Each structure stands twice: as structure tokens, then as C-alpha cells.
Amino acid sequence: MPESDPAVRGPAIEYIKSHKDLVGRGVLDIGVGSGFYGRTLREIFPEADIYGVEIWPKYLTPKHLNWYTGIMLSDAMKLDYGLFSDRISLLIAADVVEHFSKEDAVRLVAGWTARFPFVVITIPIQNCPQGAYQGNVHETHLHQWTVEEVERDLRLKLVRDCGICGLFSKLYRDWE
């Protein structure tokens, strides 16, 4: 299965660890895929509630149950985020946003940043075309983002340029 860019994983985890005080209530991992972030964050925050959302059930294995408090099978655009409002401090969406049209991504990220105090997103910022993968049409990249677009349209701050992907975030203290 396609996974998030390995070059951005370490910096994303280090960034989250540097703001560990914000993880208190729990984590929501959008697009769990192989479960890298759930597994890694479970090791760092063993007592945290870590929830996941995945649209493609074929990616899920019994091991995911060791890392996640619960996983919902859902399209991120259709999920009722109110279910998590009082339980989640950190939302992470690693290599997810590019799978939506620009308009849908803008709406989705605006909803996340309005609801959750700590949002971490990784997005390809270089030309990175991708189609369906092993029958999963949800793997198709629908928009190629630039750093400028992410900062302007998604209103996220670039934390680190990791080559193919950028690490972006919005903290509650960044809110205007």
C-alpha cells in the first residue's frame, strides 16, 4: 500500500513530541493506512486515546487494533467530527489532503483547524502524480499543492520542507 513519505515521518513525529503537552486528550489519525502514526504515537503516548479513520478497509490488519483505541471506516469528508470534539487534541493527516479536490480540501482543513487545537498535516509539495493503487481509487491525487497554496488557502504554516513533502501545522495559539 502507498504510505506517507518516509522523509517527512521523522520530522512529523519530532514536531509532535516537541508539543507533547497538546496531545493530552487524544489523537485522531486521518487515513491510517499501514498504521505508522498510530503505532509510533502509541509507543510515545501509551495512555493516549488514538482513533483512526480509513476509507479503504483492505489496508486494515489485526495489528491496527494494538495501536488504535478505535478505527472508523469512513470518507473523511463525511465523518461527523463532533464525535471527537471532547476527546481529541491532535489531528494528524499524513499524505491525505492531496486525495481531495482543492475545494474539498479547503473545506475539510478549515473544519479541522476550527475544531481541534493541534493539527499536523503532510502534503506532497513537488509534482507527485498518482492514480489508483491496487483497485483503490481513493489513492488518486486530485490536486498538486504548492507551499504558497497550502499557506494561503489551507491557512497552515510550513514547519519543514522535507523534499517531496512539506510538514505543515496549525496550533491553537496560531489562531487569529
C-alpha positions as a Markdown table, in Angstrom:
| # | Residue | x | y | z |
|---|---|---|---|---|
| 1 | Met | 0.0 | 0.0 | 0.0 |
| 2 | Pro | 1.2 | 3.5 | -0.6 |
| 3 | Glu | 2.4 | 5.1 | 2.6 |
| 4 | Ser | 3.3 | 8.6 | 3.7 |
| 5 | Asp | 6.7 | 9.8 | 2.5 |
| 6 | Pro | 9.4 | 8.4 | 4.8 |
| 7 | Ala | 11.4 | 11.7 | 4.7 |
| 8 | Val | 8.6 | 13.5 | 6.5 |
| 9 | Arg | 7.7 | 10.9 | 9.1 |
| 10 | Gly | 10.6 | 11.5 | 11.4 |
| 11 | Pro | 10.2 | 15.3 | 11.4 |
| 12 | Ala | 6.5 | 14.9 | 11.9 |
| 13 | Ile | 7.0 | 12.7 | 15.0 |
| 14 | Glu | 9.6 | 15.0 | 16.4 |
| 15 | Tyr | 7.4 | 18.0 | 15.9 |
| 16 | Ile | 4.5 | 16.3 | 17.7 |
| 17 | Lys | 6.8 | 15.3 | 20.5 |
| 18 | Ser | 8.0 | 18.9 | 20.8 |
| 19 | His | 4.4 | 19.8 | 21.5 |
| 20 | Lys | 3.5 | 16.8 | 23.7 |
| 21 | Asp | 1.6 | 19.0 | 26.1 |
| 22 | Leu | -1.0 | 19.4 | 23.3 |
| 23 | Val | -1.6 | 15.7 | 22.8 |
| 24 | Gly | -3.3 | 15.3 | 26.2 |
| 25 | Arg | -6.8 | 14.4 | 25.2 |
| 26 | Gly | -6.0 | 12.2 | 22.3 |
| 27 | Val | -5.2 | 11.8 | 18.7 |
| 28 | Leu | -7.2 | 11.4 | 15.5 |
| 29 | Asp | -5.3 | 9.9 | 12.6 |
| 30 | Ile | -7.0 | 10.5 | 9.3 |
| 31 | Gly | -6.1 | 7.9 | 6.6 |
| 32 | Val | -4.4 | 5.3 | 8.9 |
| 33 | Gly | -3.1 | 3.2 | 6.0 |
| 34 | Ser | -0.4 | 0.9 | 7.4 |
| 35 | Gly | -0.8 | 2.4 | 10.9 |
| 36 | Phe | 2.7 | 4.0 | 11.1 |
| 37 | Tyr | 1.4 | 7.1 | 13.1 |
| 38 | Gly | -0.8 | 5.1 | 15.3 |
| 39 | Arg | 1.9 | 2.6 | 16.1 |
| 40 | Thr | 4.6 | 5.3 | 16.7 |
| 41 | Leu | 2.3 | 7.6 | 18.7 |
| 42 | Arg | 1.2 | 4.6 | 20.8 |
| 43 | Glu | 4.8 | 4.0 | 21.8 |
| 44 | Ile | 5.3 | 7.7 | 22.7 |
| 45 | Phe | 1.9 | 8.2 | 24.4 |
| 46 | Pro | 0.9 | 4.8 | 25.7 |
| 47 | Glu | -2.0 | 6.2 | 27.7 |
| 48 | Ala | -3.5 | 8.4 | 25.0 |
| 49 | Asp | -6.7 | 7.5 | 23.1 |
| 50 | Ile | -5.7 | 7.2 | 19.5 |
| 51 | Tyr | -8.5 | 7.0 | 17.0 |
| 52 | Gly | -8.2 | 6.4 | 13.3 |
| 53 | Val | -10.2 | 6.9 | 10.1 |
| 54 | Glu | -9.7 | 4.9 | 7.0 |
| 55 | Ile | -11.7 | 4.7 | 3.8 |
| 56 | Trp | -10.1 | 1.5 | 2.4 |
| 57 | Pro | -10.8 | -1.5 | 4.7 |
| 58 | Lys | -8.3 | -3.7 | 2.9 |
| 59 | Tyr | -5.5 | -1.6 | 4.5 |
| 60 | Leu | -6.5 | -2.6 | 8.0 |
| 61 | Thr | -5.0 | -5.6 | 9.7 |
| 62 | Pro | -5.5 | -7.2 | 13.2 |
| 63 | Lys | -2.3 | -5.3 | 14.3 |
| 64 | His | -4.1 | -2.0 | 14.0 |
| 65 | Leu | -6.2 | -3.0 | 17.0 |
| 66 | Asn | -3.0 | -2.9 | 19.1 |
| 67 | Trp | -2.3 | 0.7 | 18.2 |
| 68 | Tyr | -5.7 | 2.4 | 17.9 |
| 69 | Thr | -8.4 | 2.8 | 20.5 |
| 70 | Gly | -10.8 | 2.6 | 17.6 |
| 71 | Ile | -10.9 | 2.9 | 13.8 |
| 72 | Met | -13.9 | 4.2 | 11.8 |
| 73 | Leu | -14.3 | 3.2 | 8.2 |
| 74 | Ser | -15.4 | 6.5 | 6.6 |
| 75 | Asp | -14.7 | 9.1 | 4.0 |
| 76 | Ala | -13.0 | 12.0 | 5.8 |
| 77 | Met | -15.4 | 14.4 | 4.1 |
| 78 | Lys | -18.5 | 12.6 | 5.5 |
| 79 | Leu | -17.2 | 11.9 | 9.0 |
| 80 | Asp | -19.0 | 13.6 | 11.9 |
| 81 | Tyr | -16.0 | 15.2 | 13.7 |
| 82 | Gly | -18.3 | 16.3 | 16.6 |
| 83 | Leu | -18.0 | 12.7 | 17.8 |
| 84 | Phe | -14.4 | 13.5 | 18.7 |
| 85 | Ser | -14.6 | 17.1 | 19.9 |
| 86 | Asp | -14.2 | 16.5 | 23.6 |
| 87 | Arg | -11.6 | 13.6 | 23.2 |
| 88 | Ile | -9.1 | 14.9 | 20.6 |
| 89 | Ser | -6.3 | 17.5 | 20.9 |
| 90 | Leu | -4.2 | 16.4 | 17.9 |
| 91 | Leu | -5.4 | 15.6 | 14.4 |
| 92 | Ile | -2.8 | 14.2 | 12.0 |
| 93 | Ala | -3.4 | 13.8 | 8.3 |
| 94 | Ala | -0.3 | 12.5 | 6.7 |
| 95 | Asp | -0.4 | 12.5 | 2.9 |
| 96 | Val | -4.2 | 12.7 | 2.8 |
| 97 | Val | -5.2 | 16.2 | 1.6 |
| 98 | Glu | -3.9 | 15.7 | -1.9 |
| 99 | His | -6.5 | 13.0 | -2.4 |
| 100 | Phe | -9.3 | 15.6 | -2.4 |
| 101 | Ser | -10.2 | 18.3 | -4.8 |
| 102 | Lys | -8.8 | 21.7 | -3.8 |
| 103 | Glu | -12.3 | 22.9 | -2.9 |
| 104 | Asp | -13.0 | 19.9 | -0.7 |
| 105 | Ala | -9.6 | 20.0 | 0.9 |
| 106 | Val | -10.0 | 23.7 | 1.8 |
| 107 | Arg | -13.4 | 22.9 | 3.5 |
| 108 | Leu | -12.0 | 19.8 | 5.2 |
| 109 | Val | -8.9 | 21.5 | 6.7 |
| 110 | Ala | -10.9 | 24.6 | 7.7 |
| 111 | Gly | -13.2 | 22.3 | 9.7 |
| 112 | Trp | -10.3 | 20.5 | 11.3 |
| 113 | Thr | -8.5 | 23.7 | 12.3 |
| 114 | Ala | -11.7 | 25.2 | 13.7 |
| 115 | Arg | -12.4 | 22.1 | 15.8 |
| 116 | Phe | -9.0 | 20.7 | 17.0 |
| 117 | Pro | -6.3 | 22.7 | 18.8 |
| 118 | Phe | -3.3 | 21.0 | 17.2 |
| 119 | Val | -3.4 | 20.0 | 13.5 |
| 120 | Val | -0.4 | 18.4 | 11.7 |
| 121 | Ile | -0.6 | 17.7 | 8.0 |
| 122 | Thr | 1.9 | 16.4 | 5.5 |
| 123 | Ile | 1.3 | 17.1 | 1.8 |
| 124 | Pro | 3.4 | 16.5 | -1.3 |
| 125 | Ile | 4.7 | 19.9 | -2.5 |
| 126 | Gln | 6.5 | 18.7 | -5.5 |
| 127 | Asn | 5.0 | 17.2 | -8.7 |
| 128 | Cys | 3.8 | 13.9 | -7.4 |
| 129 | Pro | 1.1 | 12.4 | -9.7 |
| 130 | Gln | -0.6 | 9.2 | -8.5 |
| 131 | Gly | -3.5 | 7.2 | -9.7 |
| 132 | Ala | -5.5 | 4.3 | -8.2 |
| 133 | Tyr | -3.4 | 1.7 | -6.4 |
| 134 | Gln | -4.5 | -2.0 | -6.4 |
| 135 | Gly | -8.1 | -1.0 | -7.1 |
| 136 | Asn | -8.2 | 1.8 | -4.6 |
| 137 | Val | -9.3 | 4.9 | -6.5 |
| 138 | His | -9.0 | 6.9 | -3.3 |
| 139 | Glu | -5.2 | 6.9 | -3.7 |
| 140 | Thr | -5.5 | 9.2 | -6.7 |
| 141 | His | -4.0 | 12.6 | -6.2 |
| 142 | Leu | -6.6 | 15.2 | -7.2 |
| 143 | His | -4.7 | 18.3 | -6.5 |
| 144 | Gln | -1.0 | 19.2 | -6.6 |
| 145 | Trp | -0.2 | 21.6 | -3.8 |
| 146 | Thr | 2.5 | 24.2 | -3.5 |
| 147 | Val | 3.8 | 25.6 | -0.3 |
| 148 | Glu | 2.2 | 29.0 | -1.2 |
| 149 | Glu | -1.2 | 27.4 | -1.8 |
| 150 | Val | -1.1 | 25.5 | 1.5 |
| 151 | Glu | -0.2 | 28.6 | 3.5 |
| 152 | Arg | -2.7 | 30.8 | 1.7 |
| 153 | Asp | -5.7 | 28.5 | 1.1 |
| 154 | Leu | -5.4 | 26.0 | 3.9 |
| 155 | Arg | -4.0 | 28.6 | 6.3 |
| 156 | Leu | -1.3 | 26.3 | 7.6 |
| 157 | Lys | 2.2 | 27.2 | 8.5 |
| 158 | Leu | 5.2 | 25.4 | 6.9 |
| 159 | Val | 7.1 | 23.7 | 9.7 |
| 160 | Arg | 9.6 | 21.9 | 7.5 |
| 161 | Asp | 10.3 | 21.3 | 3.8 |
| 162 | Cys | 11.2 | 17.6 | 3.6 |
| 163 | Gly | 11.8 | 17.4 | -0.1 |
| 164 | Ile | 8.8 | 15.8 | -1.8 |
| 165 | Cys | 6.5 | 16.6 | 1.2 |
| 166 | Gly | 6.0 | 19.5 | 3.4 |
| 167 | Leu | 5.2 | 19.4 | 7.1 |
| 168 | Phe | 2.5 | 21.9 | 8.0 |
| 169 | Ser | 0.7 | 22.7 | 11.2 |
| 170 | Lys | -1.7 | 25.0 | 12.9 |
| 171 | Leu | -1.7 | 25.3 | 16.7 |
| 172 | Tyr | -4.4 | 26.9 | 18.8 |
| 173 | Arg | -2.0 | 29.7 | 19.6 |
| 174 | Asp | -1.6 | 30.5 | 15.9 |
| 175 | Trp | -5.3 | 31.3 | 15.6 |
| 176 | Glu | -6.1 | 34.8 | 14.7 |
